[in-house]
Amino acid sequence: MRPSMEIHFQSRKEILSEKIKRGGNRTRSSPCPPDILIPMISRAIASRLILASILCVSKASEANEKTKGPDNFDWSKVETQAEQAKHILKTVNAWRGEKDKNGGKKLRIVYFRPKDRKPLKEHTKRWDGIMSDIQDFYLTEMKRLGYGKVELGLEREGGMLKLHEVPGNSNDDGSYTYNSGSKIRGEVFNALKAKGINHHEETILIVCGLSRTEGKKVTIYSPYYGMGANHIYGLCFTADMDWLSIDGLRPDPTKTILQVKEHRGYEPFTLARFNTTYVGGAIHELGHGMSLPHNYATKVEAKMGTALMGAGNYTYRKEWRNEGNGSFLTHSSALRLLVHPLFSGTTKQCKDAPKLKYEKLDLAHADGKVHIRGTIESAIPTVAMIAYNDRENKGQRGYMVNKDYDATTWTSVVSPGNEFRIAIGDLHDGNHQIRLLSVHANGATVTKRMHYSMKDGVPDFTRAKKEIVSILSN
């Protein structure tokens, strides 16, 4: 921002003209006497020095604005992920307080099976191991990202994972298939209601005993997906199989090969690949049940492996077998879990709407990045902002719902003056949707959408500018 002052610099012609007027009516050809010429030169030099000084101040002011906002917040100190985590954690803890810690919520895990089937062998022991490992994965990743001990809340009973056993209303005669999610959901909800559990306010993982194992031949016919979720409610399905276990993720000295059929014909799976795919699938779908959308690792993040909410279900724990980097949690996913009642240890104002309002919002392109800057207000503190940059792929129509695997994510803190600044990198030509999401201290999120296109590295924000007008007016 340039200094708000107006300075008039006289030209050499103006100075000379003024001197002539003071000294009388001299002709243009008359020589300029020394008593006029010397002061004239001195003043001209002084003027140039003043001009140079003002220009330096102006450039310094512009540089200062790049690092400091209107509230004098130093943005240069929150450029890295680690620096952002420190700021965000401080904001979260200031709002939360020790007195607000009430244990938060626990994940409800249901074990569903057909009426005429028993649970698969050692199902409680195996799922205790699986969920303990999933809990450890999240704990380790949250620590790595600078958020300390942030742990997924699990129900335990007698030192073991608690499973809510629900036998179905139908037999295992083709009544339950991959497409039976709605039917199973209804039967599970009725069973939980009978226990006094309100499914409208719970995050529920349904483990379906819908598979058959004959030696090394495995047939799976279970729903396997996450459904619409937020910080209050969530639902996801996964499958149980006799060969599924945490030990199966480790190197297999027996070199066991399974024949596995799910959506296609039977395919050969090593025991390790089988467990990576289906334990990894369980934590991936659980992520959806906790409101996490798909996302893709940025070029910098990709050095750590594969984003869990990208294709991380196919790389889970590969590092245990020295098969390269496994799966990791992106910062954007961690931010949403940090304030989710399953992780936060509190349900403070959990049901309160954040009442987010954008006061300022703008897009710009500079230094090979798309810059989003804005100022917001909200009833529940906004602890961070996330931008999902989702490119429309060839043949794709629309965004979201399994079309968002390539959405890279970019984050920002929120300054004490409620300003945020996001810089989106890894840009590509094509049509894009930016999902701009606010993360609030109680776990709530609010999403706004903007669209732009890019050709030959030059963005067109025409549509986004119109959408910004709409966002600011609401």
C-alpha positions in Angstrom: 0.0 0.0 0.0 1.4 3.4 -1.0 1.6 6.2 1.6 -1.6 8.2 1.7 0.0 11.6 1.0 0.1 14.0 -2.0 3.4 15.6 -2.7 3.8 18.0 -5.6 7.3 18.1 -7.1 8.1 21.2 -8.9 9.8 20.8 -12.3 12.9 22.6 -13.3 10.8 24.9 -15.6 8.5 25.8 -12.7 11.4 26.7 -10.5 13.0 28.9 -13.1 9.7 30.6 -14.0 9.2 31.4 -10.3 12.7 32.9 -10.0 12.2 35.0 -13.1 9.0 36.5 -11.7 10.8 37.4 -8.5 13.8 39.0 -10.3 11.9 41.0 -12.8 11.0 40.8 -16.5 14.0 39.0 -17.9 14.1 37.8 -21.5 14.4 34.1 -22.3 17.9 34.7 -23.8 19.2 36.6 -20.8 21.8 34.7 -18.8 20.7 33.5 -15.4 22.6 35.3 -12.7 24.6 33.3 -10.1 22.3 34.4 -7.2 19.4 32.7 -9.0 21.2 29.7 -10.6 22.9 28.3 -7.5 19.7 28.1 -5.4 17.9 26.7 -8.4 20.3 23.8 -8.7 20.3 23.2 -5.0 16.5 23.0 -4.9 16.4 20.7 -7.9 18.9 18.3 -6.2 16.9 18.4 -3.0 13.7 17.6 -4.9 15.3 14.6 -6.5 16.5 13.4 -3.1 13.0 13.8 -1.6 11.5 11.9 -4.6 14.0 9.0 -4.2 13.2 8.9 -0.5 9.4 8.7 -1.1 9.8 6.0 -3.7 11.9 3.9 -1.2 9.2 4.3 1.4 6.6 3.3 -1.1 8.5 0.1 -2.1 9.1 -0.7 1.5 5.4 -0.2 2.2 4.5 -2.6 -0.6 6.9 -5.2 0.6 5.5 -4.8 4.2 2.0 -5.4 3.0 3.0 -8.8 1.5 4.0 -10.0 5.0 1.8 -7.9 7.3 -2.0 -7.5 7.2 -4.3 -4.6 8.3 -4.1 -6.0 11.9 -0.3 -5.9 11.7 -0.2 -9.7 11.7 3.1 -11.0 10.4 2.2 -13.5 7.7 5.8 -14.4 7.1 5.8 -16.3 10.4 3.0 -18.8 9.3 4.2 -19.8 5.8 5.2 -23.4 6.7 2.9 -26.2 7.8 4.7 -26.4 11.2 4.3 -22.7 11.8 0.6 -22.9 10.9 0.1 -25.8 13.3 1.5 -23.8 16.3 -0.8 -20.8 15.5 -3.9 -23.0 15.0 -3.3 -25.1 18.1 -3.0 -22.0 20.2 -6.3 -20.7 18.8 -8.1 -24.0 19.4 -6.8 -24.4 22.9 -7.7 -20.8 23.8 -11.3 -21.4 22.8 -11.6 -24.9 24.2 -10.2 -24.5 27.7 -9.7 -27.2 30.3 -13.2 -26.9 31.7 -14.7 -27.8 28.3 -13.0 -31.2 28.1 -15.8 -33.7 28.6 -14.4 -36.7 26.7 -15.9 -35.7 23.4 -17.5 -38.6 21.5 -16.6 -42.2 20.8 -16.8 -44.0 17.5 -19.7 -46.5 17.4 -18.6 -49.7 15.8 -21.3 -52.1 14.7 -20.7 -55.7 13.6 -23.5 -56.7 11.3 -24.2 -60.2 10.0 -27.1 -62.0 8.3 -29.6 -63.7 10.7 -28.4 -67.2 9.9 -24.7 -66.5 10.1 -22.4 -66.3 13.1 -19.7 -63.6 13.3 -16.5 -64.6 11.4 -13.7 -66.3 13.4 -12.0 -64.2 16.2 -13.8 -61.1 14.9 -13.5 -59.2 18.2 -9.8 -59.9 18.5 -9.0 -59.1 14.9 -11.0 -55.8 14.9 -9.5 -54.8 18.3 -6.1 -55.0 16.6 -7.3 -53.3 13.4 -8.9 -50.4 15.2 -6.0 -50.0 17.6 -3.7 -49.7 14.6 -6.0 -47.2 12.9 -6.0 -45.2 16.2 -2.2 -45.3 16.3 -2.0 -44.2 12.6 -4.0 -41.0 13.3 -2.2 -40.4 16.6 1.2 -40.6 14.9 0.2 -38.4 12.0 -1.3 -35.7 14.2 1.9 -35.6 16.2 4.0 -35.4 13.0 2.0 -32.4 11.9 2.6 -30.6 15.2 -0.8 -31.1 17.0 0.4 -33.3 19.9 -1.6 -36.1 21.3 -4.8 -36.1 19.3 -6.5 -39.5 19.6 -9.5 -41.1 18.0 -12.1 -42.0 20.7 -12.9 -45.7 20.7 -15.4 -47.6 22.9 -13.8 -50.3 24.9 -15.2 -52.9 27.2 -13.1 -55.2 29.4 -10.0 -53.9 27.8 -11.2 -54.9 24.3 -12.8 -53.0 21.5 -16.6 -52.8 22.0 -18.6 -54.1 19.0 -22.3 -53.5 18.9 -23.5 -56.9 17.5 -26.4 -56.6 15.2 -27.9 -59.7 13.4 -29.9 -58.7 10.3 -33.5 -59.5 9.6 -32.7 -61.6 6.6 -30.7 -64.7 5.8 -27.5 -64.9 3.8 -29.4 -66.0 0.7 -28.6 -63.0 -1.6 -30.7 -60.6 0.5 -27.6 -58.6 1.4 -25.2 -57.4 -1.3 -22.9 -54.4 -2.1 -26.0 -52.4 -2.9 -27.8 -53.2 0.4 -26.4 -50.1 2.3 -29.8 -48.5 2.9 -31.4 -51.8 4.1 -28.5 -52.6 6.5 -28.5 -49.0 7.7 -32.1 -49.2 8.6 -31.7 -52.4 10.5 -28.7 -51.1 12.4 -30.4 -47.8 13.3 -33.3 -49.7 14.8 -31.0 -51.9 16.8 -29.1 -48.9 18.2 -32.3 -47.1 19.0 -33.4 -50.0 21.1 -30.1 -49.5 23.1 -30.9 -45.8 23.6 -28.4 -44.6 21.0 -29.5 -41.7 18.8 -27.9 -42.5 15.4 -28.6 -38.9 14.3 -25.8 -37.7 16.6 -23.2 -40.5 16.2 -20.4 -41.5 13.9 -21.0 -45.1 13.0 -18.7 -47.7 11.4 -20.6 -50.7 10.2 -18.4 -53.8 9.8 -20.3 -56.3 7.7 -19.7 -60.0 8.0 -20.7 -60.4 4.4 -18.0 -62.5 2.9 -17.3 -66.2 2.4 -13.9 -67.9 2.8 -13.1 -71.3 1.4 -9.5 -72.0 2.1 -7.6 -69.3 0.2 -10.7 -68.3 -1.9 -12.4 -65.2 -0.6 -15.7 -63.8 -1.9 -16.8 -60.3 -0.7 -20.3 -59.0 -1.2 -20.5 -56.2 1.4 -21.3 -52.5 1.1 -17.9 -50.7 1.2 -18.2 -46.9 1.2 -18.7 -43.8 3.4 -21.8 -41.7 3.2 -22.7 -38.0 3.9 -21.2 -36.9 7.2 -20.3 -33.9 9.3 -18.9 -33.4 12.8 -22.2 -34.5 14.4 -23.2 -37.5 12.3 -21.4 -39.9 10.0 -21.8 -43.4 8.5 -19.5 -45.8 6.7 -19.4 -49.4 5.7 -16.5 -51.9 5.5 -16.2 -55.6 5.2 -14.9 -58.4 7.4 -13.0 -61.4 6.1 -11.3 -64.3 7.9 -7.9 -63.4 6.5 -8.2 -59.8 7.6 -5.8 -58.8 10.4 -3.0 -56.4 11.4 -0.4 -59.2 11.3 -1.3 -59.7 7.7 0.2 -56.3 6.9 3.6 -57.5 7.8 6.1 -59.5 5.6 4.6 -62.9 5.0 7.2 -65.7 5.2 4.6 -68.2 3.9 4.1 -66.4 0.6 0.4 -67.0 0.8 -1.6 -66.1 -2.3 -5.4 -65.6 -2.0 -8.0 -65.6 -4.8 -10.2 -62.6 -4.1 -13.5 -61.7 -5.7 -15.3 -58.4 -5.0 -16.7 -56.5 -8.0 -15.0 -58.5 -10.7 -13.8 -62.1 -11.1 -11.3 -63.7 -8.8 -7.9 -62.0 -8.7 -4.7 -63.1 -7.0 -3.7 -61.2 -3.9 -0.6 -61.6 -1.7 -1.7 -61.7 1.9 0.0 -58.4 2.5 -1.7 -56.7 -0.5 -5.0 -58.1 0.6 -4.7 -56.6 4.1 -3.3 -53.3 2.8 -6.3 -53.0 0.5 -9.0 -53.9 3.0 -7.5 -52.5 6.3 -6.5 -49.5 4.2 -10.0 -49.5 2.8 -11.5 -49.5 6.3 -9.5 -46.4 7.5 -10.2 -44.6 4.2 -14.0 -45.2 4.4 -13.9 -44.2 8.1 -12.3 -41.0 7.0 -15.4 -40.3 4.9 -17.6 -41.2 7.9 -15.7 -38.5 9.8 -16.5 -35.9 7.0 -13.1 -36.1 5.2 -13.4 -35.8 1.4 -10.9 -37.2 -1.2 -7.7 -35.2 -1.8 -4.5 -35.6 -3.6 -1.0 -35.0 -2.3 0.7 -31.9 -3.5 4.2 -32.2 -5.1 5.8 -31.4 -1.7 3.5 -33.8 0.3 4.0 -36.6 -2.2 7.5 -37.1 -0.9 5.9 -38.7 2.2 3.9 -41.2 0.2 0.2 -41.4 -0.8 -2.5 -39.3 0.8 -4.8 -41.5 2.9 -7.9 -39.8 1.4 -6.5 -40.1 -2.1 -5.4 -43.6 -3.0 -4.0 -44.3 0.4 -6.2 -47.3 0.9 -3.9 -49.1 -1.5 -0.7 -48.2 0.2 -1.6 -48.5 3.9 1.4 -49.7 5.9 3.5 -50.6 2.9 6.5 -49.1 4.8 6.2 -52.1 7.2 7.3 -54.3 4.3 9.9 -52.0 2.9 7.8 -51.5 -0.2 8.3 -47.7 -0.3 6.4 -45.0 1.5 2.9 -45.9 2.7 0.0 -43.6 3.4 0.0 -40.3 5.3 -2.5 -37.7 6.5 -2.5 -34.4 4.7 -2.6 -31.2 6.7 -6.1 -30.4 5.4 -7.5 -33.7 6.7 -5.7 -33.2 10.1 -7.3 -29.8 10.5 -10.8 -31.2 10.2 -10.0 -34.1 12.6 -8.4 -31.8 15.1 -11.7 -30.2 16.0 -14.0 -33.2 15.3 -15.6 -34.4 18.6 -14.2 -37.9 18.1 -10.7 -36.4 18.4 -11.1 -33.1 20.3 -12.2 -34.4 23.6 -15.1 -32.0 23.8 -18.6 -31.4 22.5 -18.6 -27.7 23.4 -21.1 -25.9 21.3 -21.1 -28.9 19.0 -24.6 -28.2 17.6 -24.1 -24.4 17.2 -24.0 -23.0 13.7 -20.8 -21.1 13.0 -22.8 -18.3 11.1 -19.9 -17.5 8.8 -19.9 -14.3 6.8 -17.4 -13.1 4.3 -16.5 -9.4 4.6 -13.9 -9.4 1.9 -12.8 -12.0 -0.7 -10.6 -11.8 -3.8 -8.6 -14.0 -6.2 -5.4 -13.1 -7.9 -2.6 -14.8 -9.9 1.0 -14.1 -9.2 4.3 -16.0 -8.9 2.7 -19.1 -10.6 0.1 -19.4 -7.9 -3.6 -18.6 -7.3 -3.9 -16.3 -4.3 -7.1 -16.2 -2.2 -7.4 -13.4 0.4 -10.3 -12.6 2.5 -11.8 -11.4 5.8 -14.5 -13.3 7.6 -16.7 -13.1 10.7 -18.2 -16.1 12.6 -20.1 -16.9 15.8 -17.8 -19.9 16.4 -14.1 -19.1 16.0 -12.7 -20.0 12.6 -9.4 -21.8 13.3 -8.2 -22.4 9.7 -9.2 -22.1 6.1 -8.7 -24.8 3.4 -8.9 -24.6 -0.4 -9.6 -27.7 -2.4 -8.3 -27.1 -5.9 -10.2 -29.7 -8.0 -9.4 -29.9 -11.8 -12.1 -31.3 -14.1 -10.6 -34.3 -15.8 -11.2 -35.4 -19.4 -14.7 -36.8 -19.8 -15.7 -35.6 -16.4 -18.9 -33.7 -15.8 -19.1 -31.9 -12.5 -17.1 -32.3 -9.4 -17.2 -34.2 -6.1 -18.6 -37.7 -5.5 -15.6 -39.8 -6.6 -14.5 -37.2 -9.1 -12.4 -35.3 -6.6 -9.4 -37.7 -6.1 -7.1 -35.2 -7.7 -8.1 -32.2 -5.6 -5.0 -30.7 -4.0 -5.4 -28.9 -0.7 -3.9 -25.6 0.6 -4.3 -24.2 4.0 -4.1 -20.9 5.9 -4.4 -19.7 9.5 -6.8 -17.0 10.4 -5.2 -13.8 11.9 -6.5 -12.1 15.0 -8.2 -9.6 12.6 -10.0 -12.6 10.9 -8.0 -12.4 7.7 -6.8 -15.4 5.8 -4.4 -15.9 2.9 -4.2 -19.1 0.8 -1.7 -19.7 -2.0 -2.6 -22.5 -4.4 0.3 -24.1 -6.3 0.7 -27.1 -8.6 -1.4 -25.3 -11.2 -2.5 -27.0 -14.5 -4.5 -25.9 -17.5 -8.2 -26.8 -17.6 -11.4 -26.1 -15.7 -11.3 -26.0 -11.9 -13.5 -25.8 -8.9 -12.1 -24.2 -5.7 -14.0 -25.4 -2.6 -13.1 -22.8 0.0 -13.8 -24.3 3.4 -13.7 -22.7 6.9 -12.9 -25.0 9.8 -14.5 -23.9 13.1 -13.4 -24.7 16.7 -16.5 -26.8 17.4 -15.9 -29.1 14.4 -18.3 -27.4 12.0 -17.2 -26.5 8.5 -18.7 -24.2 5.8 -17.9 -24.5 2.1 -18.1 -22.0 -0.7 -17.4 -22.8 -4.3 -15.7 -20.8 -7.0 -14.8 -21.8 -10.6 -12.0 -20.7 -12.9 -10.2 -22.0 -16.0 -6.6 -21.9 -17.0 -5.0 -21.9 -20.5 -1.3 -21.7 -21.2 -0.7 -20.9 -17.6 -3.0 -17.9 -17.6 -6.2 -18.1 -15.4 -9.6 -16.7 -16.2 -11.4 -15.7 -13.1 -14.5 -14.3 -14.8 -16.9 -16.9 -13.3 -15.2 -16.8 -10.0 -15.5 -13.0 -9.7 -19.3 -13.4 -10.2 -19.5 -16.1 -7.6 -17.5 -13.9 -5.2 -20.1 -11.2 -5.5 -22.7 -13.8 -4.5 -20.7 -15.0 -1.6 -20.2 -11.5 -0.2 -23.9 -10.7 -0.5 -25.0 -13.6 1.6 
